[in-house]
Amino acid sequence: MNPRIGDITDDYCTRCHRMTNHSVAAMVGEHVASVSCRTCGFQHDYRGGKAPARSSKTKPSAFDQVLAGIVGEMPKSAAEPKPRRKR
Ligand SMILES: [Zn+2]
C-alpha cells in the first residue's frame, strides 16, 4: 500500500539524530519526498527510513573517555590488596 500525506513512517531525524516517527509531508508521484519529525517537528527530505552509516573515525564516547582516564590514572598498588601485617 502506498504511503499518503499524513501517514506515519519511521525515518532518521537529522535534528534528533535518531530514528523517530515521522509524518509524510510531501509526495512526488508515489514516493515520499519530505517528512516531518513527530518528536521535534523538524521537516526534512525523506531518507528512506535508514539511519546514515557511521564513519569509521567515530570519536570514543564520553563514557569511554572517562573510563580510560580513571583506569589510566589508577596506581597499580591501589588495585592490589595490601598484605596484612603480622604482629
Ligand atoms: Zn526530530
PDB file of the backbone (N, CA, C, O) and the ligand in Angstrom, with CONECT records:
HET     ZN  A 101       1
ATOM      1  N   MET A   1       0.848  -1.199   0.000  1.00  0.00           N
ATOM      2  CA  MET A   1       0.000   0.000   0.000  1.00  0.00           C
ATOM      3  C   MET A   1       0.883   1.249   0.000  1.00  0.00           C
ATOM      4  O   MET A   1       1.811   1.360   0.801  1.00  0.00           O
ATOM      5  N   ASN A   2       0.601   2.147  -0.864  1.00  0.00           N
ATOM      6  CA  ASN A   2       1.425   3.346  -0.985  1.00  0.00           C
ATOM      7  C   ASN A   2       1.163   4.305   0.172  1.00  0.00           C
ATOM      8  O   ASN A   2       0.031   4.436   0.637  1.00  0.00           O
ATOM      9  N   PRO A   3       2.218   4.972   0.631  1.00  0.00           N
ATOM     10  CA  PRO A   3       2.015   5.966   1.685  1.00  0.00           C
ATOM     11  C   PRO A   3       1.253   7.171   1.156  1.00  0.00           C
ATOM     12  O   PRO A   3       1.273   7.482  -0.035  1.00  0.00           O
ATOM     13  N   ARG A   4       0.594   7.822   2.071  1.00  0.00           N
ATOM     14  CA  ARG A   4      -0.129   9.042   1.717  1.00  0.00           C
ATOM     15  C   ARG A   4       0.301  10.153   2.668  1.00  0.00           C
ATOM     16  O   ARG A   4       0.861   9.897   3.734  1.00  0.00           O
ATOM     17  N   ILE A   5       0.029  11.385   2.263  1.00  0.00           N
ATOM     18  CA  ILE A   5       0.390  12.527   3.099  1.00  0.00           C
ATOM     19  C   ILE A   5      -0.332  12.410   4.436  1.00  0.00           C
ATOM     20  O   ILE A   5      -1.543  12.195   4.491  1.00  0.00           O
ATOM     21  N   GLY A   6       0.434  12.555   5.506  1.00  0.00           N
ATOM     22  CA  GLY A   6      -0.112  12.450   6.851  1.00  0.00           C
ATOM     23  C   GLY A   6       0.123  11.095   7.478  1.00  0.00           C
ATOM     24  O   GLY A   6      -0.052  10.931   8.685  1.00  0.00           O
ATOM     25  N   ASP A   7       0.522  10.106   6.663  1.00  0.00           N
ATOM     26  CA  ASP A   7       0.828   8.787   7.221  1.00  0.00           C
ATOM     27  C   ASP A   7       2.074   8.875   8.108  1.00  0.00           C
ATOM     28  O   ASP A   7       2.921   9.754   7.946  1.00  0.00           O
ATOM     29  N   ILE A   8       2.150   7.941   9.039  1.00  0.00           N
ATOM     30  CA  ILE A   8       3.300   7.897   9.941  1.00  0.00           C
ATOM     31  C   ILE A   8       4.287   6.876   9.420  1.00  0.00           C
ATOM     32  O   ILE A   8       3.916   5.746   9.101  1.00  0.00           O
ATOM     33  N   THR A   9       5.555   7.278   9.334  1.00  0.00           N
ATOM     34  CA  THR A   9       6.606   6.395   8.872  1.00  0.00           C
ATOM     35  C   THR A   9       7.855   6.622   9.706  1.00  0.00           C
ATOM     36  O   THR A   9       8.047   7.706  10.257  1.00  0.00           O
ATOM     37  N   ASP A  10       8.699   5.618   9.801  1.00  0.00           N
ATOM     38  CA  ASP A  10       9.969   5.767  10.510  1.00  0.00           C
ATOM     39  C   ASP A  10      10.992   6.405   9.582  1.00  0.00           C
ATOM     40  O   ASP A  10      11.070   6.062   8.402  1.00  0.00           O
ATOM     41  N   ASP A  11      11.769   7.326  10.115  1.00  0.00           N
ATOM     42  CA  ASP A  11      12.872   7.891   9.352  1.00  0.00           C
ATOM     43  C   ASP A  11      13.898   8.447  10.323  1.00  0.00           C
ATOM     44  O   ASP A  11      13.615   8.624  11.508  1.00  0.00           O
ATOM     45  N   TYR A  12      15.095   8.722   9.812  1.00  0.00           N
ATOM     46  CA  TYR A  12      16.156   9.277  10.637  1.00  0.00           C
ATOM     47  C   TYR A  12      16.003  10.780  10.688  1.00  0.00           C
ATOM     48  O   TYR A  12      16.059  11.447   9.655  1.00  0.00           O
ATOM     49  N   CYS A  13      15.812  11.317  11.876  1.00  0.00           N
ATOM     50  CA  CYS A  13      15.687  12.771  12.029  1.00  0.00           C
ATOM     51  C   CYS A  13      17.082  13.368  12.136  1.00  0.00           C
ATOM     52  O   CYS A  13      17.881  12.956  12.977  1.00  0.00           O
ATOM     53  N   THR A  14      17.371  14.353  11.268  1.00  0.00           N
ATOM     54  CA  THR A  14      18.700  14.958  11.268  1.00  0.00           C
ATOM     55  C   THR A  14      18.870  15.918  12.442  1.00  0.00           C
ATOM     56  O   THR A  14      19.993  16.316  12.751  1.00  0.00           O
ATOM     57  N   ARG A  15      17.792  16.292  13.092  1.00  0.00           N
ATOM     58  CA  ARG A  15      17.912  17.172  14.259  1.00  0.00           C
ATOM     59  C   ARG A  15      17.980  16.358  15.554  1.00  0.00           C
ATOM     60  O   ARG A  15      18.767  16.661  16.450  1.00  0.00           O
ATOM     61  N   CYS A  16      17.135  15.313  15.637  1.00  0.00           N
ATOM     62  CA  CYS A  16      17.166  14.446  16.829  1.00  0.00           C
ATOM     63  C   CYS A  16      18.336  13.477  16.779  1.00  0.00           C
ATOM     64  O   CYS A  16      18.741  12.948  17.814  1.00  0.00           O
ATOM     65  N   HIS A  17      18.889  13.234  15.589  1.00  0.00           N
ATOM     66  CA  HIS A  17      19.984  12.268  15.382  1.00  0.00           C
ATOM     67  C   HIS A  17      19.570  10.871  15.826  1.00  0.00           C
ATOM     68  O   HIS A  17      20.344  10.158  16.465  1.00  0.00           O
ATOM     69  N   ARG A  18      18.375  10.496  15.492  1.00  0.00           N
ATOM     70  CA  ARG A  18      17.907   9.154  15.804  1.00  0.00           C
ATOM     71  C   ARG A  18      16.706   8.831  14.926  1.00  0.00           C
ATOM     72  O   ARG A  18      16.130   9.701  14.273  1.00  0.00           O
ATOM     73  N   MET A  19      16.348   7.543  14.933  1.00  0.00           N
ATOM     74  CA  MET A  19      15.161   7.117  14.214  1.00  0.00           C
ATOM     75  C   MET A  19      13.936   7.510  15.036  1.00  0.00           C
ATOM     76  O   MET A  19      13.822   7.159  16.210  1.00  0.00           O
ATOM     77  N   THR A  20      13.029   8.236  14.405  1.00  0.00           N
ATOM     78  CA  THR A  20      11.811   8.643  15.101  1.00  0.00           C
ATOM     79  C   THR A  20      10.629   8.474  14.166  1.00  0.00           C
ATOM     80  O   THR A  20      10.792   8.228  12.971  1.00  0.00           O
ATOM     81  N   ASN A  21       9.445   8.608  14.724  1.00  0.00           N
ATOM     82  CA  ASN A  21       8.237   8.622  13.919  1.00  0.00           C
ATOM     83  C   ASN A  21       8.179   9.931  13.140  1.00  0.00           C
ATOM     84  O   ASN A  21       8.486  11.000  13.667  1.00  0.00           O
ATOM     85  N   HIS A  22       7.785   9.826  11.890  1.00  0.00           N
ATOM     86  CA  HIS A  22       7.632  10.997  11.038  1.00  0.00           C
ATOM     87  C   HIS A  22       6.273  10.953  10.364  1.00  0.00           C
ATOM     88  O   HIS A  22       5.721   9.882  10.115  1.00  0.00           O
ATOM     89  N   SER A  23       5.748  12.124  10.075  1.00  0.00           N
ATOM     90  CA  SER A  23       4.553  12.235   9.252  1.00  0.00           C
ATOM     91  C   SER A  23       4.993  12.556   7.835  1.00  0.00           C
ATOM     92  O   SER A  23       5.888  13.375   7.625  1.00  0.00           O
ATOM     93  N   VAL A  24       4.370  11.917   6.878  1.00  0.00           N
ATOM     94  CA  VAL A  24       4.664  12.226   5.481  1.00  0.00           C
ATOM     95  C   VAL A  24       4.132  13.618   5.181  1.00  0.00           C
ATOM     96  O   VAL A  24       2.946  13.897   5.357  1.00  0.00           O
ATOM     97  N   ALA A  25       5.036  14.497   4.721  1.00  0.00           N
ATOM     98  CA  ALA A  25       4.662  15.890   4.499  1.00  0.00           C
ATOM     99  C   ALA A  25       4.501  16.200   3.021  1.00  0.00           C
ATOM    100  O   ALA A  25       3.692  17.056   2.663  1.00  0.00           O
ATOM    101  N   ALA A  26       5.246  15.528   2.151  1.00  0.00           N
ATOM    102  CA  ALA A  26       5.151  15.823   0.726  1.00  0.00           C
ATOM    103  C   ALA A  26       5.439  14.557  -0.058  1.00  0.00           C
ATOM    104  O   ALA A  26       6.256  13.729   0.346  1.00  0.00           O
ATOM    105  N   MET A  27       4.758  14.419  -1.180  1.00  0.00           N
ATOM    106  CA  MET A  27       4.935  13.262  -2.051  1.00  0.00           C
ATOM    107  C   MET A  27       5.314  13.754  -3.439  1.00  0.00           C
ATOM    108  O   MET A  27       4.863  14.810  -3.883  1.00  0.00           O
ATOM    109  N   VAL A  28       6.159  12.964  -4.125  1.00  0.00           N
ATOM    110  CA  VAL A  28       6.427  13.188  -5.541  1.00  0.00           C
ATOM    111  C   VAL A  28       6.031  11.908  -6.242  1.00  0.00           C
ATOM    112  O   VAL A  28       6.707  10.887  -6.114  1.00  0.00           O
ATOM    113  N   GLY A  29       4.961  11.958  -6.967  1.00  0.00           N
ATOM    114  CA  GLY A  29       4.429  10.735  -7.554  1.00  0.00           C
ATOM    115  C   GLY A  29       3.960   9.807  -6.446  1.00  0.00           C
ATOM    116  O   GLY A  29       3.104  10.166  -5.637  1.00  0.00           O
ATOM    117  N   GLU A  30       4.529   8.615  -6.421  1.00  0.00           N
ATOM    118  CA  GLU A  30       4.171   7.665  -5.371  1.00  0.00           C
ATOM    119  C   GLU A  30       5.251   7.550  -4.315  1.00  0.00           C
ATOM    120  O   GLU A  30       5.175   6.688  -3.439  1.00  0.00           O
ATOM    121  N   HIS A  31       6.273   8.421  -4.390  1.00  0.00           N
ATOM    122  CA  HIS A  31       7.389   8.353  -3.449  1.00  0.00           C
ATOM    123  C   HIS A  31       7.298   9.475  -2.430  1.00  0.00           C
ATOM    124  O   HIS A  31       6.885  10.594  -2.737  1.00  0.00           O
ATOM    125  N   VAL A  32       7.699   9.143  -1.202  1.00  0.00           N
ATOM    126  CA  VAL A  32       7.728  10.150  -0.143  1.00  0.00           C
ATOM    127  C   VAL A  32       8.887  11.099  -0.417  1.00  0.00           C
ATOM    128  O   VAL A  32      10.021  10.650  -0.582  1.00  0.00           O
ATOM    129  N   ALA A  33       8.627  12.388  -0.467  1.00  0.00           N
ATOM    130  CA  ALA A  33       9.678  13.372  -0.736  1.00  0.00           C
ATOM    131  C   ALA A  33      10.129  14.065   0.537  1.00  0.00           C
ATOM    132  O   ALA A  33      11.318  14.337   0.705  1.00  0.00           O
ATOM    133  N   SER A  34       9.209  14.351   1.425  1.00  0.00           N
ATOM    134  CA  SER A  34       9.541  15.129   2.608  1.00  0.00           C
ATOM    135  C   SER A  34       8.738  14.601   3.781  1.00  0.00           C
ATOM    136  O   SER A  34       7.578  14.215   3.635  1.00  0.00           O
ATOM    137  N   VAL A  35       9.363  14.589   4.940  1.00  0.00           N
ATOM    138  CA  VAL A  35       8.708  14.110   6.154  1.00  0.00           C
ATOM    139  C   VAL A  35       8.902  15.130   7.266  1.00  0.00           C
ATOM    140  O   VAL A  35       9.804  15.967   7.220  1.00  0.00           O
ATOM    141  N   SER A  36       8.034  15.037   8.264  1.00  0.00           N
ATOM    142  CA  SER A  36       8.091  15.942   9.395  1.00  0.00           C
ATOM    143  C   SER A  36       8.230  15.109  10.663  1.00  0.00           C
ATOM    144  O   SER A  36       7.411  14.230  10.930  1.00  0.00           O
ATOM    145  N   CYS A  37       9.275  15.391  11.443  1.00  0.00           N
ATOM    146  CA  CYS A  37       9.536  14.626  12.668  1.00  0.00           C
ATOM    147  C   CYS A  37       8.413  14.889  13.664  1.00  0.00           C
ATOM    148  O   CYS A  37       8.031  16.035  13.905  1.00  0.00           O
ATOM    149  N   ARG A  38       7.891  13.809  14.237  1.00  0.00           N
ATOM    150  CA  ARG A  38       6.805  13.958  15.204  1.00  0.00           C
ATOM    151  C   ARG A  38       7.330  14.223  16.606  1.00  0.00           C
ATOM    152  O   ARG A  38       6.549  14.481  17.522  1.00  0.00           O
ATOM    153  N   THR A  39       8.655  14.160  16.782  1.00  0.00           N
ATOM    154  CA  THR A  39       9.234  14.456  18.091  1.00  0.00           C
ATOM    155  C   THR A  39       9.596  15.931  18.197  1.00  0.00           C
ATOM    156  O   THR A  39       9.240  16.591  19.173  1.00  0.00           O
ATOM    157  N   CYS A  40      10.308  16.453  17.188  1.00  0.00           N
ATOM    158  CA  CYS A  40      10.762  17.843  17.267  1.00  0.00           C
ATOM    159  C   CYS A  40      10.074  18.731  16.241  1.00  0.00           C
ATOM    160  O   CYS A  40      10.199  19.953  16.313  1.00  0.00           O
ATOM    161  N   GLY A  41       9.357  18.154  15.298  1.00  0.00           N
ATOM    162  CA  GLY A  41       8.634  18.952  14.315  1.00  0.00           C
ATOM    163  C   GLY A  41       9.466  19.383  13.132  1.00  0.00           C
ATOM    164  O   GLY A  41       8.967  20.088  12.254  1.00  0.00           O
ATOM    165  N   PHE A  42      10.732  18.978  13.084  1.00  0.00           N
ATOM    166  CA  PHE A  42      11.622  19.380  12.001  1.00  0.00           C
ATOM    167  C   PHE A  42      11.229  18.672  10.707  1.00  0.00           C
ATOM    168  O   PHE A  42      11.033  17.457  10.684  1.00  0.00           O
ATOM    169  N   GLN A  43      11.117  19.454   9.629  1.00  0.00           N
ATOM    170  CA  GLN A  43      10.758  18.888   8.335  1.00  0.00           C
ATOM    171  C   GLN A  43      12.004  18.763   7.478  1.00  0.00           C
ATOM    172  O   GLN A  43      12.790  19.705   7.379  1.00  0.00           O
ATOM    173  N   HIS A  44      12.189  17.606   6.861  1.00  0.00           N
ATOM    174  CA  HIS A  44      13.391  17.377   6.059  1.00  0.00           C
ATOM    175  C   HIS A  44      13.076  16.364   4.972  1.00  0.00           C
ATOM    176  O   HIS A  44      12.009  15.751   4.965  1.00  0.00           O
ATOM    177  N   ASP A  45      14.025  16.197   4.048  1.00  0.00           N
ATOM    178  CA  ASP A  45      13.856  15.226   2.970  1.00  0.00           C
ATOM    179  C   ASP A  45      13.774  13.828   3.559  1.00  0.00           C
ATOM    180  O   ASP A  45      14.420  13.519   4.561  1.00  0.00           O
ATOM    181  N   TYR A  46      12.979  13.000   2.928  1.00  0.00           N
ATOM    182  CA  TYR A  46      12.854  11.614   3.369  1.00  0.00           C
ATOM    183  C   TYR A  46      14.149  10.872   3.073  1.00  0.00           C
ATOM    184  O   TYR A  46      14.685  10.954   1.968  1.00  0.00           O
ATOM    185  N   ARG A  47      14.647  10.142   4.076  1.00  0.00           N
ATOM    186  CA  ARG A  47      15.933   9.459   3.935  1.00  0.00           C
ATOM    187  C   ARG A  47      15.757   7.964   3.713  1.00  0.00           C
ATOM    188  O   ARG A  47      16.709   7.197   3.864  1.00  0.00           O
ATOM    189  N   GLY A  48      14.581   7.557   3.366  1.00  0.00           N
ATOM    190  CA  GLY A  48      14.350   6.153   3.062  1.00  0.00           C
ATOM    191  C   GLY A  48      14.193   5.288   4.296  1.00  0.00           C
ATOM    192  O   GLY A  48      14.244   4.062   4.209  1.00  0.00           O
ATOM    193  N   GLY A  49      14.005   5.914   5.437  1.00  0.00           N
ATOM    194  CA  GLY A  49      13.812   5.144   6.659  1.00  0.00           C
ATOM    195  C   GLY A  49      15.072   4.487   7.160  1.00  0.00           C
ATOM    196  O   GLY A  49      15.007   3.543   7.947  1.00  0.00           O
ATOM    197  N   LYS A  50      16.242   4.975   6.709  1.00  0.00           N
ATOM    198  CA  LYS A  50      17.518   4.373   7.113  1.00  0.00           C
ATOM    199  C   LYS A  50      18.360   5.403   7.845  1.00  0.00           C
ATOM    200  O   LYS A  50      18.393   6.576   7.472  1.00  0.00           O
ATOM    201  N   ALA A  51      19.030   4.959   8.874  1.00  0.00           N
ATOM    202  CA  ALA A  51      19.999   5.820   9.549  1.00  0.00           C
ATOM    203  C   ALA A  51      21.251   5.881   8.696  1.00  0.00           C
ATOM    204  O   ALA A  51      21.603   4.884   8.066  1.00  0.00           O
ATOM    205  N   PRO A  52      21.938   7.020   8.652  1.00  0.00           N
ATOM    206  CA  PRO A  52      23.165   7.110   7.863  1.00  0.00           C
ATOM    207  C   PRO A  52      24.240   6.220   8.449  1.00  0.00           C
ATOM    208  O   PRO A  52      24.306   6.017   9.661  1.00  0.00           O
ATOM    209  N   ALA A  53      25.083   5.690   7.573  1.00  0.00           N
ATOM    210  CA  ALA A  53      26.170   4.817   8.022  1.00  0.00           C
ATOM    211  C   ALA A  53      27.154   5.624   8.844  1.00  0.00           C
ATOM    212  O   ALA A  53      27.496   6.753   8.492  1.00  0.00           O
ATOM    213  N   ARG A  54      27.603   5.042   9.931  1.00  0.00           N
ATOM    214  CA  ARG A  54      28.562   5.746  10.779  1.00  0.00           C
ATOM    215  C   ARG A  54      29.931   5.713  10.131  1.00  0.00           C
ATOM    216  O   ARG A  54      30.316   4.720   9.513  1.00  0.00           O
ATOM    217  N   SER A  55      30.652   6.793  10.274  1.00  0.00           N
ATOM    218  CA  SER A  55      32.003   6.825   9.729  1.00  0.00           C
ATOM    219  C   SER A  55      32.914   5.971  10.596  1.00  0.00           C
ATOM    220  O   SER A  55      32.639   5.748  11.775  1.00  0.00           O
ATOM    221  N   SER A  56      33.991   5.500  10.004  1.00  0.00           N
ATOM    222  CA  SER A  56      34.912   4.631  10.741  1.00  0.00           C
ATOM    223  C   SER A  56      35.689   5.406  11.798  1.00  0.00           C
ATOM    224  O   SER A  56      36.208   4.820  12.748  1.00  0.00           O
ATOM    225  N   LYS A  57      35.770   6.725  11.632  1.00  0.00           N
ATOM    226  CA  LYS A  57      36.533   7.531  12.589  1.00  0.00           C
ATOM    227  C   LYS A  57      35.612   8.123  13.645  1.00  0.00           C
ATOM    228  O   LYS A  57      35.581   9.338  13.842  1.00  0.00           O
ATOM    229  N   THR A  58      34.876   7.274  14.310  1.00  0.00           N
ATOM    230  CA  THR A  58      33.989   7.767  15.357  1.00  0.00           C
ATOM    231  C   THR A  58      34.796   8.079  16.606  1.00  0.00           C
ATOM    232  O   THR A  58      35.718   7.348  16.967  1.00  0.00           O
ATOM    233  N   LYS A  59      34.438   9.159  17.249  1.00  0.00           N
ATOM    234  CA  LYS A  59      35.100   9.526  18.488  1.00  0.00           C
ATOM    235  C   LYS A  59      34.671   8.549  19.568  1.00  0.00           C
ATOM    236  O   LYS A  59      33.542   8.059  19.542  1.00  0.00           O
ATOM    237  N   PRO A  60      35.547   8.257  20.511  1.00  0.00           N
ATOM    238  CA  PRO A  60      35.120   7.433  21.641  1.00  0.00           C
ATOM    239  C   PRO A  60      34.071   8.177  22.449  1.00  0.00           C
ATOM    240  O   PRO A  60      34.114   9.401  22.571  1.00  0.00           O
ATOM    241  N   SER A  61      33.143   7.434  22.989  1.00  0.00           N
ATOM    242  CA  SER A  61      32.062   8.064  23.736  1.00  0.00           C
ATOM    243  C   SER A  61      32.622   8.713  25.001  1.00  0.00           C
ATOM    244  O   SER A  61      33.729   8.398  25.439  1.00  0.00           O
ATOM    245  N   ALA A  62      31.848   9.611  25.572  1.00  0.00           N
ATOM    246  CA  ALA A  62      32.276  10.302  26.790  1.00  0.00           C
ATOM    247  C   ALA A  62      32.524   9.295  27.903  1.00  0.00           C
ATOM    248  O   ALA A  62      33.454   9.452  28.694  1.00  0.00           O
ATOM    249  N   PHE A  63      31.695   8.265  27.961  1.00  0.00           N
ATOM    250  CA  PHE A  63      31.875   7.238  28.990  1.00  0.00           C
ATOM    251  C   PHE A  63      33.227   6.555  28.830  1.00  0.00           C
ATOM    252  O   PHE A  63      33.939   6.347  29.812  1.00  0.00           O
ATOM    253  N   ASP A  64      33.586   6.203  27.588  1.00  0.00           N
ATOM    254  CA  ASP A  64      34.865   5.536  27.364  1.00  0.00           C
ATOM    255  C   ASP A  64      36.035   6.455  27.713  1.00  0.00           C
ATOM    256  O   ASP A  64      37.046   6.002  28.249  1.00  0.00           O
ATOM    257  N   GLN A  65      35.895   7.753  27.405  1.00  0.00           N
ATOM    258  CA  GLN A  65      36.963   8.690  27.724  1.00  0.00           C
ATOM    259  C   GLN A  65      37.156   8.796  29.229  1.00  0.00           C
ATOM    260  O   GLN A  65      38.286   8.800  29.716  1.00  0.00           O
ATOM    261  N   VAL A  66      36.052   8.883  29.965  1.00  0.00           N
ATOM    262  CA  VAL A  66      36.149   8.980  31.424  1.00  0.00           C
ATOM    263  C   VAL A  66      36.721   7.696  31.986  1.00  0.00           C
ATOM    264  O   VAL A  66      37.570   7.723  32.877  1.00  0.00           O
ATOM    265  N   LEU A  67      36.252   6.562  31.462  1.00  0.00           N
ATOM    266  CA  LEU A  67      36.731   5.264  31.944  1.00  0.00           C
ATOM    267  C   LEU A  67      38.232   5.133  31.698  1.00  0.00           C
ATOM    268  O   LEU A  67      38.958   4.650  32.567  1.00  0.00           O
ATOM    269  N   ALA A  68      38.703   5.555  30.528  1.00  0.00           N
ATOM    270  CA  ALA A  68      40.129   5.471  30.221  1.00  0.00           C
ATOM    271  C   ALA A  68      40.929   6.360  31.159  1.00  0.00           C
ATOM    272  O   ALA A  68      42.029   5.997  31.575  1.00  0.00           O
ATOM    273  N   GLY A  69      40.375   7.539  31.498  1.00  0.00           N
ATOM    274  CA  GLY A  69      41.046   8.430  32.418  1.00  0.00           C
ATOM    275  C   GLY A  69      41.168   7.832  33.805  1.00  0.00           C
ATOM    276  O   GLY A  69      42.206   7.960  34.455  1.00  0.00           O
ATOM    277  N   ILE A  70      40.108   7.177  34.260  1.00  0.00           N
ATOM    278  CA  ILE A  70      40.121   6.584  35.604  1.00  0.00           C
ATOM    279  C   ILE A  70      41.086   5.405  35.640  1.00  0.00           C
ATOM    280  O   ILE A  70      41.910   5.298  36.548  1.00  0.00           O
ATOM    281  N   VAL A  71      40.983   4.524  34.655  1.00  0.00           N
ATOM    282  CA  VAL A  71      41.814   3.323  34.645  1.00  0.00           C
ATOM    283  C   VAL A  71      43.277   3.695  34.438  1.00  0.00           C
ATOM    284  O   VAL A  71      44.168   3.093  35.037  1.00  0.00           O
ATOM    285  N   GLY A  72      43.523   4.701  33.577  1.00  0.00           N
ATOM    286  CA  GLY A  72      44.894   5.076  33.289  1.00  0.00           C
ATOM    287  C   GLY A  72      45.592   5.725  34.472  1.00  0.00           C
ATOM    288  O   GLY A  72      46.799   5.559  34.649  1.00  0.00           O
ATOM    289  N   GLU A  73      44.829   6.475  35.298  1.00  0.00           N
ATOM    290  CA  GLU A  73      45.450   7.192  36.408  1.00  0.00           C
ATOM    291  C   GLU A  73      45.497   6.362  37.685  1.00  0.00           C
ATOM    292  O   GLU A  73      46.172   6.743  38.641  1.00  0.00           O
ATOM    293  N   MET A  74      44.798   5.244  37.715  1.00  0.00           N
ATOM    294  CA  MET A  74      44.756   4.462  38.941  1.00  0.00           C
ATOM    295  C   MET A  74      46.108   3.789  39.178  1.00  0.00           C
ATOM    296  O   MET A  74      46.561   3.034  38.318  1.00  0.00           O
ATOM    297  N   PRO A  75      46.762   4.032  40.301  1.00  0.00           N
ATOM    298  CA  PRO A  75      48.033   3.355  40.575  1.00  0.00           C
ATOM    299  C   PRO A  75      47.826   1.864  40.754  1.00  0.00           C
ATOM    300  O   PRO A  75      46.791   1.412  41.244  1.00  0.00           O
ATOM    301  N   LYS A  76      48.833   1.117  40.348  1.00  0.00           N
ATOM    302  CA  LYS A  76      48.700  -0.335  40.363  1.00  0.00           C
ATOM    303  C   LYS A  76      48.603  -0.874  41.782  1.00  0.00           C
ATOM    304  O   LYS A  76      47.917  -1.864  42.038  1.00  0.00           O
ATOM    305  N   SER A  77      49.305  -0.203  42.711  1.00  0.00           N
ATOM    306  CA  SER A  77      49.305  -0.707  44.079  1.00  0.00           C
ATOM    307  C   SER A  77      47.929  -0.577  44.717  1.00  0.00           C
ATOM    308  O   SER A  77      47.581  -1.370  45.592  1.00  0.00           O
ATOM    309  N   ALA A  78      47.135   0.413  44.293  1.00  0.00           N
ATOM    310  CA  ALA A  78      45.820   0.598  44.890  1.00  0.00           C
ATOM    311  C   ALA A  78      44.870  -0.510  44.456  1.00  0.00           C
ATOM    312  O   ALA A  78      43.933  -0.854  45.176  1.00  0.00           O
ATOM    313  N   ALA A  79      45.118  -1.063  43.275  1.00  0.00           N
ATOM    314  CA  ALA A  79      44.226  -2.096  42.796  1.00  0.00           C
ATOM    315  C   ALA A  79      44.478  -3.429  43.490  1.00  0.00           C
ATOM    316  O   ALA A  79      43.578  -4.264  43.587  1.00  0.00           O
ATOM    317  N   GLU A  80      45.700  -3.627  43.972  1.00  0.00           N
ATOM    318  CA  GLU A  80      46.022  -4.900  44.634  1.00  0.00           C
ATOM    319  C   GLU A  80      45.734  -4.807  46.127  1.00  0.00           C
ATOM    320  O   GLU A  80      45.925  -3.751  46.730  1.00  0.00           O
ATOM    321  N   PRO A  81      45.287  -5.877  46.714  1.00  0.00           N
ATOM    322  CA  PRO A  81      45.041  -5.848  48.162  1.00  0.00           C
ATOM    323  C   PRO A  81      46.346  -5.762  48.930  1.00  0.00           C
ATOM    324  O   PRO A  81      47.329  -6.413  48.574  1.00  0.00           O
ATOM    325  N   LYS A  82      46.355  -4.953  49.991  1.00  0.00           N
ATOM    326  CA  LYS A  82      47.569  -4.779  50.785  1.00  0.00           C
ATOM    327  C   LYS A  82      47.813  -6.039  51.624  1.00  0.00           C
ATOM    328  O   LYS A  82      46.872  -6.621  52.164  1.00  0.00           O
ATOM    329  N   PRO A  83      49.066  -6.450  51.727  1.00  0.00           N
ATOM    330  CA  PRO A  83      49.374  -7.628  52.567  1.00  0.00           C
ATOM    331  C   PRO A  83      49.163  -7.283  54.036  1.00  0.00           C
ATOM    332  O   PRO A  83      49.471  -6.172  54.470  1.00  0.00           O
ATOM    333  N   ARG A  84      48.644  -8.226  54.790  1.00  0.00           N
ATOM    334  CA  ARG A  84      48.387  -7.998  56.208  1.00  0.00           C
ATOM    335  C   ARG A  84      49.701  -8.031  56.985  1.00  0.00           C
ATOM    336  O   ARG A  84      50.600  -8.821  56.700  1.00  0.00           O
ATOM    337  N   ARG A  85      49.775  -7.160  57.960  1.00  0.00           N
ATOM    338  CA  ARG A  85      50.981  -7.121  58.804  1.00  0.00           C
ATOM    339  C   ARG A  85      50.863  -8.186  59.895  1.00  0.00           C
ATOM    340  O   ARG A  85      49.810  -8.392  60.497  1.00  0.00           O
ATOM    341  N   LYS A  86      51.961  -8.826  60.110  1.00  0.00           N
ATOM    342  CA  LYS A  86      51.987  -9.812  61.198  1.00  0.00           C
ATOM    343  C   LYS A  86      52.402  -9.139  62.509  1.00  0.00           C
ATOM    344  O   LYS A  86      53.286  -8.282  62.507  1.00  0.00           O
ATOM    345  N   ARG A  87      51.801  -9.500  63.577  1.00  0.00           N
ATOM    346  CA  ARG A  87      52.165  -8.931  64.867  1.00  0.00           C
ATOM    347  C   ARG A  87      53.241  -9.743  65.550  1.00  0.00           C
ATOM    348  O   ARG A  87      53.666  -9.400  66.654  1.00  0.00           O
TER     349      ARG A  87
HETATM  350 ZN    ZN A 101      13.317  15.196  15.228  1.00  0.00          ZN2+
END
